[in-house]
Amino acid sequence: GFLRFFMSALAGLFGLMPPAQLARVYGWGWYVHAIVTAATVAYMPFSQLRHIVTTPVFLLVQTLRGRH
């Protein structure tokens, strides 16, 4: 779908860059990725994303108690 098309286009753009510039973009990309990941993890308890963590834990506890 769209994501595959977008990633393919992005890879094509990165393929056109000289190696020195690509190394610089990689460094910045790593920091952007780290900040976005940290912000997402910090936001999880206040959003519906908390169910990603709480639902499996709830199901595990219920299974161990024999109630599932």
C-alpha positions in Angstrom: 0.0 0.0 0.0 0.9 3.6 0.6 3.5 2.8 3.3 5.5 0.5 0.9 5.4 3.2 -1.8 6.5 5.9 0.7 9.4 3.8 2.0 10.5 2.9 -1.5 10.6 6.5 -2.5 12.5 7.5 0.6 15.0 4.7 0.0 15.4 6.0 -3.5 16.1 9.5 -2.3 18.7 8.3 0.2 20.3 6.2 -2.5 21.0 9.4 -4.5 22.9 11.1 -1.6 26.7 11.1 -1.4 28.0 8.9 1.5 29.2 11.9 3.6 25.8 13.5 3.5 24.0 10.2 4.1 26.1 9.7 7.3 25.0 13.2 8.5 21.3 12.4 7.8 21.7 9.1 9.6 23.0 10.8 12.7 20.1 13.3 12.8 17.6 10.6 12.0 18.8 8.5 15.0 18.3 11.5 17.4 14.8 12.2 15.9 13.9 8.6 16.3 15.1 8.5 19.9 13.1 11.6 20.8 9.9 10.4 19.1 10.2 7.0 20.8 10.8 8.6 24.2 7.8 10.9 23.7 5.6 8.0 22.6 6.5 5.9 25.7 6.0 8.9 28.0 2.5 9.6 26.4 1.3 5.9 26.6 -0.1 6.0 30.1 -2.3 8.9 29.2 -3.7 7.5 26.0 -5.5 4.4 24.6 -2.0 3.0 23.7 -1.8 1.9 27.4 -3.8 -1.1 26.3 -0.8 -2.4 24.3 0.8 -3.2 27.7 -2.1 -3.6 30.1 -4.2 -6.1 28.0 -1.5 -8.8 27.7 -0.7 -8.5 31.4 -4.4 -8.7 32.3 -4.9 -11.8 30.2 -1.8 -13.4 31.7 -3.0 -12.8 35.2 -6.4 -14.1 34.4 -5.0 -17.2 32.8 -2.7 -17.9 35.8 -5.7 -17.5 38.2 -7.7 -19.9 36.0 -10.5 -17.5 35.2 -10.0 -17.3 31.5 
